[in-house]
Amino acid sequence: MSIELKLSRINRVYRPSELVEGKIIVKSSSSISHYGIRIAVNGSVNLQVRGGSAGVIETLVGVAKPISILNKIVEVRPSGKIPSGTTEIPFSMSIRQPREDNLERFYETFHGGNINIQYLVTVDISRGYLYKSLSTTMEFIVESDKADLVERPVSPDMVVFYITQDTQRHPLLPQLKSGGFRIIGKMSTQCSLSDPVSGELTVEASAIPISSIDLHLLRVESILLGEKIVTEKSVVQTTQIADGDVCHNMTLPIHVILPRLLTCPTVLAGPFSIEFKVVIVITFQSEVAKLHSKSDPTTPRQWLAMETLPLELVRTR
């Protein structure tokens, strides 16, 4: 005997004002009695801090309680019988409560390192005390309602950046420090989730040949634990902009498509925040670098030059 959930949309993306629709498919070799078929929809923000990131964190784990966004149960069928064979039972339920002033805040689905915003639909067929209930769960994805989205267009303004030996706060290889380098560029620091991060970059001069230019997308997750804010940064995606020693004074395009569930609109809520940054890393050719090929790409090293830019992500209509 098996039970399966099938949602009406293949991509499983819904907005809070829409109905979540689908069907429950029950396959059974004999008819079964039940005490009701229910559908539950849950949405929550789960906050956890992994040990190690803040040193004393082992003592703080579990302090941040999950934030409930949505908790709703609907009876699809009263008690009765399901015949043998394959039975399809349609269901439909609204996510947002119809009454209100819509006080609930529907954060978009997000899967981070310490912050998980998740929406689940669960079907439960109750079969009394003698039998185990039949149930199955599926995640669906929530994106902001069109009415809640920013009407203002995404700012077309680009931030100009310079990467030289004088903008670096960490020790550099002696020949880089003395010979110098200069990379200039510009990049959009506000971006719609459906558009790529765009900009350009030019290597004007470099005393040492370049081996690679990479753009790292960082997520910055902050959680309020007691009176402490614990922040953790992690690389979500790396895009190589150039491989090898690029021609000087040639404009290189920056064009980075954002990963789907690992990004969401920038959130600054009370108990937690999700922000994003871009780190542009220039790797210079060096024998020392070969010994550290596995190191964290955003850790300052003598053979690296870097520039960090903020990135505000928004969902647009």
N, C-alpha and C positions, 0 to 999 in steps of 0.2 A: 504494500500500500504506500502511495506517495502523494505529496502535496507540493504544488508549485505556484509561485506568484508570477504573473506576467503583467507588466505595466503597459499602458497604451502607447507610450513613447519609447522608441528604441534607445534614445540617448538618456532617458530617465531625468530630463531637466524640466523642472516646473517652477512657476513663480507663485508667491504666497497667495495671490488673488485667484489662482486657477484651481480647478478640481484635479485631484490625483485619481486617475481612473485606471482600471485594469480588470483582470479576471483571476480567480482562484481556480486552479486545475487540480482536481482530485482523481487519482487513478486507484481503483480498488477491485480486487478479485471477487469481493462479496459485498452485499449492501451493509451499511453501518448506521447505527443510531447515534445521534449527537444531541448535546444540550445547548446548541447555539454556535453560530460562526461569527467571530468578531474580528474586526480590523483595528489595529492600534497604530497611530502615527506618533513618533517621538522625535523631537529635535533637541539637541543639547550642545553646549560648549564644554568640552572636557579639557581641563587644565591639569597638566602634570609636569613636574620638573624631574628630569633624569639626573641621577646621582653624578656628581663629579663637576658639573658645570659651575656650581657656585660654592664648591668646597664643603660647606656645612649642610648641604642640601638634604642629606639623608635624614636629618632631624626635622626637616620641613615638609617632606613628601606627604601628600594627602591633606595638607592644610587647605588648599584651594578646592572648594566644592564645585561640582559641575553646575553650570548655569543652565537651567531648563528654559527652552525657547517655546516648546510645544509638547503637549501631552493630550492625546485625544483618542477615545475609543468609540467605535460605531458598531452596532450589531447589524450584520449583513443578512443573517437568516435566523429566525427563532429555532427552537429545538425541533428535530424532525429526523428524516432518514436521507442518506445519500445512496442512490442505487449502485449496483456493481457496474464496472466499466469506467469510462472517462466522463467526468462531470465538470462542466465549466460554469462558474458562478461569477457573474459580473459584480463589480463594486465601484463606488464613486464617493469621494468625500472631499470637502473643502478643507484647506489647510488653515487659512485665517478665519478666526471666529467672525460670524456675520455681524454680531451686534455692534460692537464697540467703535470707539474712537480709535480702534486699531492701535492699542498701546504696545502690543508685542513688537519686539525688534527682531526681525528675521535677518540674522547674519547669513552671509552666503556660505555654502559648503566650502570647507577648507581642510586639508590634511597637512599639518605641519609636524615639527619635531615635538613640541610641547603643547601645542594647541590644536585640538581637533574639533571642527564644527561639522556635525553629522546629523543627517535626517534618515530615519529608518521607518519602514512600513512592515508590520508584523501581522500575519493571519494566524488565528488560533481557533481550532475546532475542539470544543470541550466535549469529553466523552464519559464524564462521570468518574466515580472513585476507582472503579476497577480497571479502567484503561488509561493509558497515558494520553494526554492531549496531543493532537497533531498540530505542529506549528512550523512556520518558516518565516525568515526575515530577509528583506532586501533593502539596500540603500537606494535612496533617490536623491537627486541633486537639486538644491534650491539656488536660484539666482534672483537678484533684486527685481521687484515689480517695476514695470515701466514708469508708473506714476511716481515712484520714489527716486527715480534716477535724476542725475544732474542734467538740467536743461542746458546749462552753459556749455559751450563747446570746450573741448580739451585745449588748454593753452598751447598755442603754436610756438611759444617762446622756447628758445634753446639756451642752455647754459654753456658758456664758453669755458673750456678748461685748458690749463697748461701743465705739462709734466716735464720738469727739468730737475737737475741735480739739487737745485735750491728748494724745490717743493717737497723733497723727501725728508721724513723725520727719522729715518733709520740709517745705519752705516751702509755705505755703498762700496763696491770694489774700487780700489785706489785709482785705476785708470778711468773709471766712470766719474769719480769725484773730480779728477784733474782735467780730463778731456771733455767731460760734459755731454749733455744730450738735450734735445728740445723736441717735444711732441705737442702739437696743439690740436684742438678739436672742439666740437660742440655736440650736445645731446639734449633730447627732450627729457625733462624731469617730471612731467605729468603725462600719463599715458592711459589710453582706454585699453581695457583688457582684451578687446577684440582687435586691436591694432598692434603692429610691432613697435618695439622701442627703436627709435631711429636717430641718426646723427651722422657725423663724419669725423675722420681723424687723419692727421698728416704728420709724418716723421720729417722734421726739418733738418735735424742733425743728430749724429750719434757717434761717439768716440769708439764704441765697440759694436760689432755687428749684432743685430737683433735676431733672436731665434724664434720668438713667437709673440703675438699680441692677442690677449684673451679678454673677454668680457664676462665677469661672473655676476650672476643675479643672486643677491643675498636676501634671505628673509630674516627679519629681526622680530623675534617673539618675546614679549614682556608679560610677566605675570605678577600680580600683586599677592605676595605671601605674607600675611600678617602686616607688618609695617615696612616690609622690604619689597623692592621691585627686583625680580630676577629676570635678567635679559640674556637671551642666547641668540647668537647669529649662526646661520648655516647656509652653505651654498646650495641653491636650488637647481641651478643650471649654468653650464659653461658653454660659451660660444667662441670659437676661434675666429678672430677678425683677419689675422694675417699669419702666414707660416713662413719662417725664414727671414732673411734680411731684406726688408722691403725697399723699394726705390724711394729715395728722399724726395720730398716736395710733391708727392703724388697723393691725391685725396682718396682715402679708403672709406667705403660706406660702412655705417653701423646699422644693422637690420636684424633685430632679435625678436623671434616669435615667442610669446609667453606661454609657459606650460599650463595646462588646463586646471587641474585640481590642486596644484601646488602654489597657485596664486589666487588672490581674491582682492576685492577692493580694500584699500588701506583702511584699517579699523583702529579707532582710538576710543575704546570703551573704558569704563571705570576699572574693572578687575583685570583687564588684559588689553593688549594692543598687538596688532600685526602690521608691521611696516616693511618696506622693501628698499634696498639700496643696490647700486651698480658699482662694481669695482673693476676699473680698467687696469690690467696688469701687463707691463712690458717686460718680457724675459730676455735678458742679454746673453749672448753666447759666452759660456764660461765652463772651464773644467770642473770647478767646484759644484756647479749646478747639477752635473751628472750624478754626483754622489747623493743628492737629495731629491731625486726624481719623484719620490712618493710624498713629499711634504705638502701640508695644507697650502693650496694655491694663494690664499689671501694673507698668509703670514709673511711679514716683511723679511726679506733676505737681501744679502749684499748684491746679488745679481738681478734683483727685481726693482722696477719702479712702478708705483701705483697711484691711482687717483680714485677717491670714493665720491660718488654723487648720490643724492637722495632720489628716490623714485616714488612718486605718488601714483597709485593705480586706481582708476575709477571705472565704474560700469556706465556706459553711455547708452542712450536710446537707440 
